[in-house]
Structures are given as structure tokens and as C-alpha cells.
């Protein structure tokens, strides 16, 4: 009741002062009008809520520095959260988001809309609503407190997250859409749970982050989820286990084949609150084979397929379109009896040669990496190549690959 009377009083005072002291410049006028509209929208949401009095009490208890953030959440959160979630969780979320905003230089410098929509939110997709923000802030603050730039902080979070949380990739996790606490309790998560955890870890220290994914890759081998961070005015691509590698991820060749106008194969980035599109949460399909349009539609999204196609074009596709290059995809296993489960895979250093010229090299994906992650080297077509690596006995192994027009996938084994 106090909030309603206060809002009415302030609206009347604002209307009266506007006649005498209306801002002269257009920007100030817009800001003044936005505040009035914001309060009116909040009052409408609270009035329509079945627990409106509890929400008014929450706003009354919210410190002045946190009121706009709390109002933003109440206005834009899903109806079922507004009616049923623990309001103490919401209060702690706003408190620690504000703390990070005030504490870190990169968070202070964020545009308001980026902060409100990509740092402040208390959820990522449809995971259990955990009170994660205080816990993750206290975990990661020591790692980022000495950072002077957002990029340094991004690297510090991603470079330390497996160690600090104790969570690694494992398809034996209990469920797909795990909350941070669920993943940390088990010490494991698949790509969706890892992405939720990474988004929340970034947000806990004032770094804007969002969840990105596709319902299926072009060859129907399943969905994949990853993370984007907002850096220097642009969204940059990253993923669990990749501390400083932005935009150059292993799945870019697959992303180049995404289809923007087909929801099954498009790439979406989540968007908090109202949105023109929705994120296809394929893990929420109880039948596992129903039409994708039957999935829950309440998580807002932006179709970012064209952005990924452009990134992939610069990195790979232009070489492919020239008709001169293709891929050698290399998977490492413990022995020749592998069954393609994560426990069978092993990280092995591999170099790719054409005669005496080295064409590339790197590590195959070990058991803690996504099952879709296969180390690839872009090479010229219609050539013979040699893979060089060391077996378990430390002996140099050489494996020949004859490459034609199409990409090939080669398995190498540690015990040979």
C-alpha cells in the first residue's frame, strides 16, 4: 500500500515539476519520460499479480540503488516465476548484481540495457532457480579482482571455472538443463549445463553473457549449446574450457551450415524478457521426437545464424567455396575397441604433414570435451598427408591419409 501511495504522489509531483523544470534537451526529456513509463508498467504488473502485496513489500525493502534493477526483473520475468519463486532469491540476486556493477570497472562502463538484460537476470533457460549469484561471486571474485579489463576477466573466469566449480564435461550427468548447484553437486554436466554454469559465472562478476545454441547441426547429430560474452560493444563466441579463444571455436565449420529460416537448424541466442522469437529448448521435449514447434516458447531469443555464417565464412567457408580445401577430422581413442563414449576418448597431440611441410597440429578432444568436438585441420584437397603422434609407449607413430574431394574423419589410438 505504501508503494502505491508513493508512486501516485511521485507521479503528481513529477507532473507538476515538469511544467516548470522540463528538461531542455531531447535526451533528458526521453530519460524523464522513461522513468514515468517504467513506474507505471511496474504498478500494472504488481496490481495484476496474485501476490501483489508481497511484491510491493519487496520493492519497499529494496535499497534505492537497486530499485530499477528489481523493477526490471519484476516486469520482465516469466509469470510463473513472479507468482511462485522465492523472493529472497530475487533480492540476493539484485544485491550481488549491484555489487558487481559497483565493484568492477568493466561492469560500471556497461550501457544500462546490457547490464539489465545480460548481467542482472537470475536464470538462463529453464533450469531450477538456484540462489547461485552470491556463491559464484565469492568463488570467482578472487580470480578477477586483479583484472583491469573485461577481456582479462573473461579469461580469468573461463580459465579457472573447472577448478573452482569442480565441474567437468560428462554425458553421465543427471539431466541436460542442470542449474549451477546441480552441476556442482555432481561434478559433471553436458554442454547445456556447462553453458548455463559459464553464463552465470560471468554474470556473477559483472560480465554480460548469454546462452547460445542450435536444436540440431546440419547432419542431424544432435543439439549443441555454448556461450557468448559482450566485449567492446559486440557479442563474442566462447565455451567452457576455452580461456582466451574468442570466435574461433571447433564447431565453426558446422555453424557455417546452419539454416537461418529453419528452426531445426538455426542458431539462437537467448534474450531476457520480451522478444520477437523463442529459444528451442529441445531437452524439454518429453516425447523426444515431437515437432519442434511444440517446444516451450517462453525463453526469448534472437536468431543469430547469419552472424555465425559470416564468422565461419572468414575462417573456413571461403576456402571451401574456392574448391581447393577440405578437412581432416581427427579423433583420439585409448584403443582400437573404442565405442565412441566420452570415457574412450583421449587427448593426444597430433601434427599433420604434407611431405616435410607441416600443415597444422593440435590436441584431439579428451573425455571432458563435448562429444561433437573433433579436432579438425583445414587442408588442400587431393593430396596425401601424414599424421604424426606418440603412443602410450612414447613411440612416434605415422599414419597416412589419402584425401580426395570430401572431408575425412580419422581415428588414432594411444595403445598402438
Legacy VTK file of the C-alpha trace (Angstrom):
# vtk DataFile Version 3.0
C-alpha trace
ASCII
DATASET POLYDATA
POINTS 416 float
0.000 0.000 0.000
2.884 2.343 0.844
4.384 1.779 -2.612
1.094 2.577 -4.387
0.656 5.846 -2.438
4.283 6.744 -3.021
4.004 6.134 -6.773
0.872 8.240 -7.028
2.494 11.036 -5.049
5.693 10.966 -7.120
3.733 10.916 -10.365
1.831 14.013 -9.274
4.992 15.800 -8.180
6.739 14.865 -11.443
3.830 16.186 -13.486
3.864 19.467 -11.599
7.631 19.942 -11.786
7.629 19.054 -15.467
5.675 22.245 -16.202
8.310 24.410 -14.500
11.539 22.451 -14.872
11.021 20.336 -18.000
14.499 19.400 -19.346
15.518 21.462 -22.326
17.479 18.811 -24.263
15.887 15.842 -26.022
17.942 13.178 -24.196
16.906 14.414 -20.765
13.282 14.555 -21.905
13.413 10.915 -23.019
15.005 9.808 -19.739
12.327 11.624 -17.724
9.561 10.027 -19.768
11.170 6.554 -19.481
11.185 6.743 -15.679
7.495 7.629 -15.583
6.620 4.807 -18.016
8.737 2.322 -16.058
6.929 3.079 -12.785
3.551 2.853 -14.462
4.405 -0.547 -16.001
5.667 -1.849 -12.654
2.487 -0.761 -10.910
0.433 -2.575 -13.559
2.396 -5.800 -13.109
2.134 -5.695 -9.317
-1.580 -4.908 -9.419
-2.209 -7.921 -11.670
-0.191 -10.338 -9.531
-1.869 -12.768 -7.123
0.801 -11.887 -4.567
0.910 -8.194 -5.292
1.271 -7.214 -1.634
4.399 -9.379 -1.287
5.866 -7.737 -4.387
5.063 -4.268 -3.022
6.769 -5.200 0.233
9.790 -6.422 -1.739
10.009 -3.081 -3.569
9.614 -1.180 -0.284
12.563 -3.121 1.181
14.779 -2.669 -1.879
17.511 -0.013 -1.465
17.291 2.971 -3.790
20.415 1.910 -5.743
18.777 -1.445 -6.557
15.179 -0.381 -7.244
15.391 -0.034 -11.021
17.072 -3.424 -11.331
14.441 -5.087 -9.164
11.659 -3.397 -11.118
13.207 -4.578 -14.398
13.158 -8.177 -13.209
9.605 -7.996 -11.893
8.322 -6.512 -15.141
10.142 -8.903 -17.471
10.291 -12.208 -15.588
8.049 -15.142 -16.589
4.622 -15.100 -14.947
5.198 -18.424 -13.154
8.378 -17.071 -11.545
6.656 -13.845 -10.489
3.894 -15.849 -8.845
5.895 -18.687 -7.351
9.629 -18.182 -6.958
11.440 -17.445 -3.715
11.587 -13.646 -3.405
14.635 -13.907 -1.126
16.477 -15.389 -4.119
15.429 -12.421 -6.223
16.586 -9.995 -3.538
20.011 -11.652 -3.220
20.370 -11.736 -6.997
19.815 -7.979 -7.302
22.055 -7.231 -4.318
25.053 -9.093 -5.750
24.474 -7.928 -9.317
24.567 -4.351 -7.984
27.709 -5.159 -6.000
29.478 -6.363 -9.152
28.243 -3.309 -11.097
29.751 -1.006 -8.465
32.914 -3.021 -7.876
34.337 -3.719 -11.338
35.366 -1.097 -13.879
34.084 -3.116 -16.840
30.672 -3.502 -15.177
30.451 0.215 -14.362
31.092 1.071 -18.015
28.270 -1.112 -19.377
25.302 0.517 -21.110
22.240 0.231 -18.893
20.322 -2.084 -21.223
23.251 -4.509 -21.484
23.578 -4.619 -17.701
19.843 -5.089 -17.137
19.395 -7.832 -19.734
22.711 -9.696 -19.770
24.204 -9.337 -16.264
21.196 -8.933 -13.954
18.920 -11.904 -14.926
18.653 -14.712 -12.383
18.090 -17.502 -14.934
19.450 -18.638 -18.301
16.841 -21.039 -19.696
14.514 -23.431 -17.828
16.933 -24.660 -15.176
15.981 -24.889 -11.483
16.043 -21.428 -9.891
19.125 -21.630 -7.680
20.471 -18.801 -5.479
23.713 -19.041 -7.445
24.880 -15.428 -7.713
26.356 -14.894 -4.237
28.056 -18.299 -4.313
29.602 -17.801 -7.751
30.592 -14.210 -6.985
32.533 -15.341 -3.934
34.130 -18.175 -5.944
35.286 -16.045 -8.864
35.939 -12.630 -7.304
39.487 -13.614 -6.221
40.250 -14.659 -9.802
39.093 -11.370 -11.346
39.824 -8.799 -8.638
43.279 -8.092 -10.092
41.990 -7.809 -13.683
41.948 -4.368 -15.246
39.966 -5.118 -18.409
36.895 -7.156 -19.250
38.931 -9.387 -21.579
41.282 -10.252 -18.714
38.268 -11.028 -16.529
36.733 -13.224 -19.244
39.960 -15.230 -19.465
40.208 -15.461 -15.678
36.685 -16.868 -15.340
36.951 -19.359 -18.185
40.485 -20.397 -17.319
39.543 -21.190 -13.700
35.996 -22.479 -13.931
36.679 -26.256 -13.967
38.998 -25.912 -10.969
36.790 -23.563 -8.950
33.486 -25.345 -9.527
34.774 -28.917 -9.820
32.542 -29.450 -12.874
33.720 -31.275 -15.991
32.056 -32.473 -19.169
30.361 -35.835 -18.761
27.327 -37.256 -20.548
26.523 -39.327 -17.423
25.104 -36.208 -15.705
21.613 -36.488 -14.232
19.878 -34.235 -16.760
20.534 -31.809 -19.586
19.401 -28.424 -18.238
21.219 -28.530 -14.908
21.399 -25.497 -12.663
24.806 -24.415 -11.310
24.217 -26.146 -7.978
23.041 -29.355 -9.645
26.180 -29.466 -11.800
28.479 -28.604 -8.893
26.887 -31.260 -6.684
27.581 -33.943 -9.301
30.855 -32.529 -10.602
29.624 -33.043 -14.134
27.419 -31.599 -16.877
26.919 -31.860 -20.626
27.185 -28.868 -22.963
23.874 -27.307 -21.844
24.696 -27.477 -18.138
28.247 -26.249 -18.747
26.913 -23.295 -20.739
24.408 -22.360 -18.018
27.185 -22.514 -15.429
29.573 -20.420 -17.531
26.932 -17.756 -18.265
26.155 -17.451 -14.557
29.839 -17.337 -13.568
30.416 -14.460 -15.994
27.348 -12.581 -14.776
28.389 -13.064 -11.149
31.400 -10.794 -11.747
29.660 -8.241 -13.951
30.454 -9.690 -17.394
27.495 -9.688 -19.822
26.852 -13.203 -21.101
24.137 -15.145 -22.869
23.314 -18.747 -23.806
23.530 -19.764 -27.482
22.751 -22.969 -29.311
21.192 -24.917 -32.134
18.457 -27.543 -31.950
20.491 -29.670 -34.351
23.571 -29.485 -36.521
23.080 -29.819 -40.273
23.825 -33.570 -40.256
21.241 -34.314 -37.523
23.794 -35.475 -34.969
22.091 -33.529 -32.201
21.940 -30.164 -30.479
24.783 -28.115 -29.040
24.940 -25.213 -26.577
27.649 -22.648 -25.899
28.165 -19.100 -24.577
28.682 -15.558 -25.813
30.214 -12.642 -23.923
29.676 -8.961 -24.680
33.064 -7.315 -25.219
33.824 -3.870 -26.673
30.293 -3.463 -27.982
29.994 -6.862 -29.704
28.964 -10.406 -28.836
31.939 -12.795 -28.909
31.837 -16.587 -29.000
33.373 -18.742 -26.272
32.823 -22.039 -24.498
33.742 -23.972 -21.364
37.454 -24.986 -21.433
38.482 -22.193 -23.850
40.100 -19.462 -21.694
41.123 -16.899 -24.304
39.871 -18.283 -27.594
37.068 -15.985 -28.755
35.163 -16.602 -32.000
37.472 -19.421 -33.193
35.682 -22.480 -31.818
35.797 -26.063 -33.023
32.166 -26.030 -34.227
32.534 -23.134 -36.686
32.591 -25.445 -39.751
29.262 -26.873 -38.581
27.905 -23.409 -37.794
28.633 -22.391 -41.390
25.990 -24.905 -42.497
23.241 -23.664 -40.172
19.962 -22.619 -41.812
18.517 -19.309 -40.633
14.933 -19.937 -41.756
14.647 -23.498 -40.411
14.185 -23.619 -36.628
15.613 -27.141 -36.531
18.984 -25.956 -37.863
19.139 -22.253 -36.981
21.333 -20.760 -34.227
19.676 -18.758 -31.443
20.929 -16.571 -28.609
18.721 -16.200 -25.540
17.172 -12.841 -24.717
15.788 -11.886 -21.311
12.227 -10.635 -21.157
10.165 -9.696 -24.180
11.489 -10.914 -27.541
10.291 -11.409 -31.098
11.455 -15.037 -31.193
11.929 -18.007 -28.828
14.713 -20.414 -27.985
14.133 -24.091 -28.987
14.824 -25.975 -25.752
14.967 -29.449 -27.319
15.708 -31.056 -23.947
12.195 -30.013 -22.848
10.567 -32.292 -25.441
9.224 -35.156 -23.346
8.460 -37.289 -26.419
11.951 -36.638 -27.888
10.549 -36.880 -31.404
7.731 -34.341 -31.474
7.566 -31.303 -33.793
9.952 -28.568 -32.732
7.125 -26.005 -32.710
5.605 -27.915 -29.773
8.519 -26.965 -27.512
8.048 -24.391 -24.702
8.293 -20.897 -26.154
8.738 -18.675 -23.095
12.537 -18.213 -23.295
13.046 -15.266 -25.641
15.685 -15.441 -28.344
17.377 -13.749 -31.265
18.169 -15.636 -34.469
21.945 -15.151 -34.863
22.552 -17.658 -37.664
23.798 -15.067 -40.158
26.402 -13.808 -37.672
27.833 -17.310 -37.350
27.761 -17.848 -41.087
29.834 -14.681 -41.519
32.330 -15.761 -38.850
32.628 -19.203 -40.409
32.999 -17.719 -43.885
36.039 -15.733 -42.833
37.583 -18.720 -41.090
36.653 -21.633 -43.356
33.941 -21.271 -45.953
35.771 -19.001 -48.392
38.467 -21.656 -48.664
35.834 -24.320 -49.237
33.995 -22.247 -51.847
37.217 -21.887 -53.786
37.077 -25.658 -54.162
40.642 -26.123 -53.020
40.324 -27.105 -49.367
38.565 -29.595 -47.107
39.024 -31.007 -43.595
40.847 -33.827 -41.921
38.926 -34.539 -38.704
40.971 -36.463 -36.140
39.646 -38.355 -33.104
41.882 -39.957 -30.491
40.911 -43.099 -28.548
42.519 -45.282 -25.894
42.479 -48.396 -28.088
41.032 -49.814 -31.279
37.986 -51.208 -29.440
36.581 -47.732 -28.788
32.822 -47.311 -28.552
32.782 -43.510 -29.061
31.774 -42.714 -25.482
33.486 -39.900 -23.636
35.414 -42.355 -21.423
37.015 -43.920 -24.503
38.439 -40.690 -25.856
41.886 -39.352 -25.098
43.640 -36.032 -25.686
46.591 -36.651 -27.987
48.917 -34.221 -29.684
48.791 -34.656 -33.471
50.735 -32.927 -36.237
49.632 -33.008 -39.879
52.284 -33.042 -42.610
52.388 -32.972 -46.404
55.790 -34.449 -47.168
58.090 -32.354 -44.952
55.748 -29.354 -44.669
53.615 -29.141 -41.521
50.030 -28.153 -42.327
48.673 -27.923 -38.790
48.521 -29.533 -35.401
46.761 -29.629 -32.077
45.072 -31.805 -29.464
42.304 -34.291 -30.046
39.341 -33.931 -27.694
39.684 -35.835 -24.433
36.903 -37.331 -22.286
35.951 -33.961 -20.751
35.133 -32.278 -24.054
31.857 -32.244 -25.934
31.146 -35.440 -27.888
30.724 -33.385 -31.063
34.161 -31.831 -30.631
36.556 -33.393 -33.131
39.917 -31.758 -33.849
39.997 -30.509 -37.468
42.701 -29.271 -39.816
41.847 -27.346 -42.982
43.991 -28.720 -45.822
44.147 -28.754 -49.610
42.165 -31.419 -51.454
43.564 -34.339 -53.447
46.792 -34.711 -51.521
48.440 -37.307 -49.335
49.010 -36.355 -45.700
50.700 -37.923 -42.720
49.510 -37.764 -39.110
52.301 -37.894 -36.516
51.679 -38.601 -32.836
53.140 -40.575 -29.927
51.605 -43.749 -28.495
51.423 -44.782 -24.840
54.991 -46.102 -25.014
56.300 -42.757 -26.241
56.977 -44.082 -29.733
56.393 -41.840 -32.740
53.514 -43.083 -34.886
52.917 -42.155 -38.521
49.531 -42.654 -40.163
48.918 -41.896 -43.839
45.760 -40.216 -45.066
44.825 -40.014 -48.732
42.497 -37.086 -49.202
40.126 -36.659 -52.103
37.337 -34.120 -52.625
35.454 -34.807 -49.396
36.457 -34.335 -45.735
37.563 -37.442 -43.865
37.446 -38.473 -40.209
40.435 -40.459 -38.960
40.724 -42.360 -35.674
44.097 -42.738 -33.943
44.810 -44.976 -30.971
47.002 -44.412 -27.939
47.971 -48.052 -27.390
49.406 -48.747 -30.856
LINES 1 417
416 0 1 2 3 4 5 6 7 8 9 10 11 12 13 14 15 16 17 18 19 20 21 22 23 24 25 26 27 28 29 30 31 32 33 34 35 36 37 38 39 40 41 42 43 44 45 46 47 48 49 50 51 52 53 54 55 56 57 58 59 60 61 62 63 64 65 66 67 68 69 70 71 72 73 74 75 76 77 78 79 80 81 82 83 84 85 86 87 88 89 90 91 92 93 94 95 96 97 98 99 100 101 102 103 104 105 106 107 108 109 110 111 112 113 114 115 116 117 118 119 120 121 122 123 124 125 126 127 128 129 130 131 132 133 134 135 136 137 138 139 140 141 142 143 144 145 146 147 148 149 150 151 152 153 154 155 156 157 158 159 160 161 162 163 164 165 166 167 168 169 170 171 172 173 174 175 176 177 178 179 180 181 182 183 184 185 186 187 188 189 190 191 192 193 194 195 196 197 198 199 200 201 202 203 204 205 206 207 208 209 210 211 212 213 214 215 216 217 218 219 220 221 222 223 224 225 226 227 228 229 230 231 232 233 234 235 236 237 238 239 240 241 242 243 244 245 246 247 248 249 250 251 252 253 254 255 256 257 258 259 260 261 262 263 264 265 266 267 268 269 270 271 272 273 274 275 276 277 278 279 280 281 282 283 284 285 286 287 288 289 290 291 292 293 294 295 296 297 298 299 300 301 302 303 304 305 306 307 308 309 310 311 312 313 314 315 316 317 318 319 320 321 322 323 324 325 326 327 328 329 330 331 332 333 334 335 336 337 338 339 340 341 342 343 344 345 346 347 348 349 350 351 352 353 354 355 356 357 358 359 360 361 362 363 364 365 366 367 368 369 370 371 372 373 374 375 376 377 378 379 380 381 382 383 384 385 386 387 388 389 390 391 392 393 394 395 396 397 398 399 400 401 402 403 404 405 406 407 408 409 410 411 412 413 414 415
